[in-house]
């Protein structure tokens, strides 16, 4: 049987149908994303049958897509286990305690952004920043009377910026490789959109911090929390060895899963010292089901009743169905029309956001637009680093605010927050807008002409000297 390609109109219709299914189910009916994604996947698969695709081929594409996402699933599971042990051995309580001691309420949200920027750049992973300092900063926000959704938004903004500009990041390497651009040239070119986006985001969070109607810290609550943490848990620098291991091994470019495993071993060994009397069986139970805090202080109990492998199963299920859906989309090919867009920057932004929204898969939001639009950049006489930059401006940076995406599921599971965090991820919306402004004005867009290339290289050299 001959396989037909989807028409432009049918591709548009199917994408609108999928968006309608997901939007109506999640936003109107307020249901979890998994079942709407399954329904949308079934709709696309049925359309695939009308084009001549066999179930065997669709199934193979689903399996291939899921296999590509297994490392992310394993990392999510490892982090769930690690976070539970981190509460038990005092790591999270220690970071929360010192955060409550040092951070001023007015500057808290902006500080949260910058702290996560540093951690994410050093580790090359937004997930590491979110699951370490992010978890601790959420605890501090409870004590300061700051909205957990705002705090989660600030954490995500800092973490995704650091991930975006770190040479250790997988998405940064993927974007530069897809566009065939040197990674350091790619990062330098990204600064034109990334830095202004970060500065605007910081300005917004500073404004929020100085608005007493939005941030109204309860000093007595902070004192109660710090006292409870000191009484109930071991507040000592020894508990920070495990997260320090993650940073050190990440800087040495050790793979994420071995890094997390070594950090887990250190956390378990630390627990025998910081939580005397804890048995190995209790540790294994905490690793599986998470830690349940019973301090009598609601804010502390809410913060520290987290972690565990089982707590990550919600996120894992979202990732599995999203990856399977992505496999169906690839097999049927309904996103193939995007290369026809006239304006290549606009096409890249829309396709990156579109793939993220429809499929919920970060890597595909870089790979698919990158592969489809590479010829368009050449025809428009644009250097490939414009492509690699825009892939991150709309692919990497937008992905965290898609609740049914891989990172969105991770954020909600790790920070114990609902989908409302996305409203405060300002950088995720500002960055694509700046990319569009540059696209329409031509500002910072580097052409393929040799003279322009020499000029850009000269500028980079002066920048390095400075």
C-alpha positions in Angstrom: 0.0 0.0 0.0 1.4 3.4 -1.0 2.0 5.8 1.9 0.7 9.4 1.2 2.1 12.5 2.7 -0.3 14.7 4.8 -1.5 17.8 3.0 -0.9 21.3 4.3 -4.5 21.8 5.2 -4.8 18.4 7.0 -1.5 19.0 8.8 -2.9 22.3 10.1 -6.2 20.7 11.0 -4.6 17.8 12.9 -2.3 20.2 14.9 -5.4 22.3 15.8 -7.3 19.2 16.7 -4.5 18.0 19.0 -4.1 21.5 20.6 -7.9 21.5 21.1 -7.9 18.1 22.8 -5.0 19.0 25.1 -6.2 22.5 25.8 -9.8 21.6 26.5 -8.9 18.6 28.7 -6.2 20.2 30.7 -7.3 23.8 31.0 -11.1 23.4 31.0 -11.7 20.0 32.6 -8.6 20.4 34.8 -7.5 16.8 34.3 -4.0 15.4 34.3 -2.2 15.5 31.0 -1.7 11.8 30.5 -5.1 10.7 29.2 -5.6 13.8 26.9 -2.2 12.9 25.3 -3.3 9.3 24.8 -6.5 10.6 23.1 -4.6 13.0 20.9 -2.1 10.2 20.0 -5.0 7.9 19.0 -6.4 10.7 16.8 -3.1 11.1 15.0 -2.6 7.4 14.6 -6.1 7.0 13.1 -5.2 9.7 10.6 -2.0 7.9 9.9 -3.9 4.8 8.9 -5.9 6.8 6.3 -2.5 7.8 4.8 -1.5 4.2 4.5 0.8 3.8 7.6 0.7 0.3 9.1 0.3 -0.2 12.8 3.6 -2.1 12.9 5.5 1.0 11.6 3.7 3.3 14.0 4.4 1.0 16.9 8.1 0.8 16.0 8.3 4.6 15.8 6.7 4.9 19.3 9.2 2.4 20.7 12.1 4.2 19.1 11.0 7.5 20.6 10.5 6.0 24.1 14.0 4.4 23.9 15.5 7.8 23.2 13.9 9.2 26.3 14.9 6.4 28.7 18.0 8.2 30.0 15.7 11.1 31.1 13.3 8.7 32.8 16.2 7.0 34.7 17.5 10.4 35.8 14.0 11.3 37.1 13.8 8.1 39.1 17.3 8.6 40.5 16.5 12.1 41.6 13.3 10.9 43.3 15.3 8.4 45.3 18.1 11.0 46.1 15.7 13.7 47.3 14.1 11.4 49.8 17.5 10.5 51.2 18.5 14.2 51.2 15.6 15.0 53.6 16.4 12.1 55.8 20.1 12.9 56.1 19.5 16.6 56.6 20.7 18.0 53.2 17.5 19.8 52.3 16.8 21.0 55.8 20.4 22.4 56.0 20.1 24.3 52.7 16.6 25.6 53.8 17.9 26.6 57.2 20.8 28.7 55.8 18.6 30.1 53.1 16.2 31.4 55.7 19.1 32.9 57.6 20.7 34.7 54.7 18.1 35.7 52.1 16.3 39.0 52.4 12.6 38.8 51.4 12.7 41.8 49.0 15.5 40.2 47.0 14.5 36.6 47.4 12.9 36.0 44.0 15.7 37.7 42.1 18.3 35.9 44.3 16.6 32.6 43.5 17.0 33.2 39.8 20.7 34.0 40.1 21.5 31.1 42.5 19.9 28.7 40.0 21.8 30.3 37.1 25.1 29.6 38.8 24.3 26.0 39.7 22.8 25.2 36.3 25.8 26.7 34.4 28.2 24.7 36.6 26.4 21.5 36.2 25.1 22.0 32.7 21.7 20.8 33.8 18.5 22.7 34.7 17.3 19.5 36.4 20.3 19.5 38.8 19.6 23.2 39.8 15.9 22.5 40.2 16.3 19.4 42.2 19.1 20.8 44.5 18.9 24.5 45.2 15.4 24.6 43.8 14.0 22.3 46.4 15.7 24.3 49.2 14.5 27.6 47.8 10.9 26.3 47.8 11.4 25.7 51.6 12.6 29.2 52.1 9.6 30.7 50.2 7.2 29.0 52.6 8.9 30.7 55.6 8.9 34.1 53.9 5.3 34.0 52.9 6.2 34.2 49.2 4.0 32.4 46.7 5.3 28.9 45.9 4.3 29.4 42.3 6.3 32.6 42.0 9.3 30.9 43.6 9.0 27.9 41.3 8.9 30.4 38.4 12.0 32.1 39.5 13.8 28.8 40.0 12.9 27.6 36.5 14.0 31.0 35.0 17.4 30.8 36.5 17.8 27.0 35.8 16.8 27.2 32.2 19.0 30.2 31.5 22.1 28.5 33.0 21.3 25.3 31.1 20.9 27.3 27.9 24.4 28.9 28.0 26.4 26.1 29.6 28.8 24.1 27.4 28.1 21.1 29.6 24.4 21.1 28.7 23.0 18.4 26.4 20.5 20.7 24.7 23.2 23.3 24.0 25.4 20.6 22.4 22.4 19.3 20.6 21.4 22.6 19.1 24.9 23.4 18.0 25.3 19.9 16.5 22.0 20.1 14.7 22.9 23.4 13.0 26.6 22.3 12.6 28.0 25.2 14.6 30.9 25.3 17.0 29.5 25.1 20.5 31.4 28.1 21.8 30.4 30.2 18.8 26.8 29.1 19.4 26.9 30.2 23.0 28.4 33.6 22.2 25.7 34.2 19.6 23.0 33.1 22.1 24.1 35.9 24.6 22.4 38.5 22.3 19.0 37.0 23.2 19.6 35.2 26.5 21.2 38.1 28.5 18.5 40.7 27.7 15.8 38.1 28.6 17.5 37.4 31.9 17.9 41.1 32.8 14.2 41.8 32.1 13.2 38.7 34.1 15.3 39.9 37.1 13.8 43.4 36.8 10.3 41.9 37.0 11.1 39.7 40.1 12.8 42.7 41.8 9.6 44.7 41.2 7.5 41.9 42.7 9.9 41.6 45.6 9.5 45.3 46.6 5.7 45.2 46.2 4.5 44.6 49.8 1.2 43.5 48.5 2.8 40.5 46.7 5.6 39.7 49.2 4.7 39.9 52.8 7.1 37.9 54.9 6.0 36.6 58.3 9.2 37.0 60.4 7.7 34.9 63.3 7.0 32.1 60.8 10.7 32.2 59.6 11.9 32.0 63.2 9.5 29.1 63.9 10.8 27.3 60.8 14.5 27.8 61.5 14.0 26.7 65.1 12.1 23.6 64.0 14.7 22.6 61.4 17.5 23.0 64.0 15.6 20.8 66.5 14.4 18.1 64.2 17.3 17.7 61.8 21.1 17.7 61.7 22.1 21.2 60.4 25.7 20.7 59.4 27.9 21.2 56.4 28.5 17.4 56.3 25.1 17.1 54.7 26.2 19.2 51.8 28.8 16.7 50.6 26.3 14.9 48.4 25.2 17.9 46.3 28.8 19.0 46.2 29.7 15.7 44.6 27.1 16.4 41.9 28.7 19.7 41.1 32.3 18.4 41.1 31.5 15.3 38.9 29.4 17.4 36.5 32.3 19.8 36.0 34.4 16.7 35.2 31.8 15.8 32.6 30.8 12.6 34.3 27.6 11.1 32.9 24.4 12.2 34.9 23.3 8.7 36.0 26.7 7.6 37.5 27.0 11.1 39.1 23.6 10.8 40.8 24.4 7.2 41.9 27.7 8.3 43.5 25.9 11.2 45.1 23.3 8.8 46.5 25.9 6.6 48.0 27.5 9.6 49.7 24.1 10.7 51.0 23.3 7.2 52.4 26.7 7.1 54.2 26.2 10.6 55.5 22.8 9.6 56.9 24.4 7.1 59.3 26.2 10.0 60.9 23.6 12.7 60.7 20.5 10.5 61.5 21.9 8.0 64.0 19.6 5.1 64.7 18.2 5.0 61.1 18.3 1.5 59.7 19.1 0.4 56.2 15.5 -0.8 55.8 14.2 2.7 56.7 16.5 4.2 54.2 15.2 1.9 51.5 11.6 2.7 52.4 12.4 6.4 52.2 14.1 5.9 48.8 11.0 4.2 47.5 8.1 6.1 49.2 9.8 9.4 50.0 10.1 11.1 53.3 7.1 12.1 55.4 7.8 15.0 57.8 5.8 15.1 61.1 7.2 18.1 62.8 3.9 19.8 63.6 4.9 22.9 61.6 2.7 22.9 58.5 5.2 24.7 56.2 8.1 22.4 57.2 5.9 19.3 56.7 4.8 20.6 53.3 8.4 21.2 52.2 10.0 18.0 53.5 7.3 15.4 52.7 8.8 14.8 49.3 11.0 12.5 47.3 10.9 8.8 46.7 10.8 6.7 43.6 7.0 6.3 43.7 6.5 10.1 43.8 8.2 10.3 40.4 5.8 7.8 38.7 3.4 10.6 37.8 6.2 12.4 35.9 7.4 9.1 34.4 3.9 8.3 33.0 3.7 11.8 31.4 7.1 11.3 29.8 6.2 7.8 28.5 3.0 8.9 26.8 4.5 12.1 25.5 7.4 10.2 23.9 5.1 7.7 22.4 3.0 10.5 21.0 6.1 12.1 19.6 6.9 8.8 17.8 3.5 8.8 16.2 3.9 12.4 15.1 7.2 11.6 13.5 5.9 8.5 11.7 2.8 10.3 10.3 4.7 13.4 9.5 2.0 16.1 10.2 4.7 18.6 11.2 6.5 18.5 7.9 4.8 21.5 6.4 6.6 23.9 8.7 9.5 24.3 6.4 7.3 26.2 4.0 7.1 29.3 6.1 8.6 32.4 4.4 10.2 34.1 7.4 12.8 31.6 8.7 13.1 33.1 12.2 9.4 33.2 12.7 9.1 29.7 11.3 11.8 28.4 13.7 10.1 30.1 16.7 6.7 28.8 15.8 7.9 25.3 15.0 9.9 25.1 18.2 6.9 26.3 20.3 4.6 24.1 18.3 6.6 20.9 18.7 6.9 21.6 22.4 3.2 22.3 22.7 1.9 19.4 20.6 4.5 16.8 21.4 5.8 18.0 24.7 9.3 16.8 23.9 12.3 19.1 24.2 14.8 17.3 22.0 12.3 17.0 19.1 11.7 20.8 19.4 15.3 21.2 18.5 15.9 18.4 16.1 12.7 18.6 13.9 12.8 22.4 13.2 16.6 22.2 12.8 16.4 19.5 10.2 13.5 21.0 8.3 14.7 24.7 8.3 18.4 24.3 7.7 18.0 24.7 3.9 15.8 27.8 4.4 18.6 29.5 6.4 21.1 28.9 3.5 18.6 30.3 1.0 18.1 33.4 3.2 21.9 33.8 3.4 21.9 33.4 7.2 24.7 31.8 9.1 23.9 28.5 10.8 24.5 30.0 14.2 21.3 32.0 13.7 19.5 28.7 13.4 21.2 27.1 16.5 20.4 30.2 18.6 16.8 30.4 17.5 16.3 26.6 18.1 17.2 27.3 21.8 15.3 30.6 21.9 12.0 28.7 21.1 12.8 25.1 21.8 14.9 24.8 25.0 13.7 28.0 26.6 9.9 27.4 26.0 9.9 23.8 27.0 9.7 24.2 30.8 6.3 25.9 30.7 4.6 23.0 28.9 3.2 21.0 31.8 2.9 17.8 29.8 6.5 18.0 28.6 9.4 16.1 30.1 10.8 19.1 32.0 7.4 20.3 33.0 6.6 17.0 34.6 9.9 17.0 36.3 9.4 20.5 37.7 5.9 19.6 39.1 7.1 16.4 40.6 10.4 17.7 42.1 9.1 21.1 43.4 5.7 19.7 44.5 3.9 22.4 42.6 1.0 22.6 40.1 0.8 24.0 36.6 0.5 27.5 37.9 4.3 27.9 38.1 4.3 28.4 34.3 2.6 31.9 34.8 5.8 33.2 36.4 8.4 31.7 34.1 8.9 35.1 32.4 12.1 34.3 30.6 10.4 31.5 28.7 8.1 34.0 27.1 10.4 37.0 26.8 13.2 35.1 25.0 11.1 34.0 22.0 9.8 37.5 21.7 13.3 39.0 21.6 14.2 36.4 18.9 11.3 37.6 16.8 12.2 41.2 17.2 15.8 40.4 16.1 14.3 38.4 13.2 12.2 41.3 11.9 14.8 44.0 12.5 17.9 42.0 11.4 19.7 43.0 14.6 22.5 40.5 15.5 21.6 38.2 12.5 24.9 37.1 11.0 24.9 36.5 7.2 26.9 33.9 5.4 29.0 36.4 3.6 32.7 36.1 4.3 33.2 39.7 5.2 30.5 39.5 7.8 32.1 36.3 9.2 35.4 38.1 9.6 33.8 41.0 11.3 31.9 38.7 13.7 35.2 36.8 14.4 37.0 40.1 15.1 34.2 41.1 17.5 34.4 37.8 19.3 38.1 38.2 19.7 37.7 41.7 21.2 35.0 40.3 23.5 37.4 37.6 24.8 40.1 40.1 25.4 37.7 42.3 27.4 
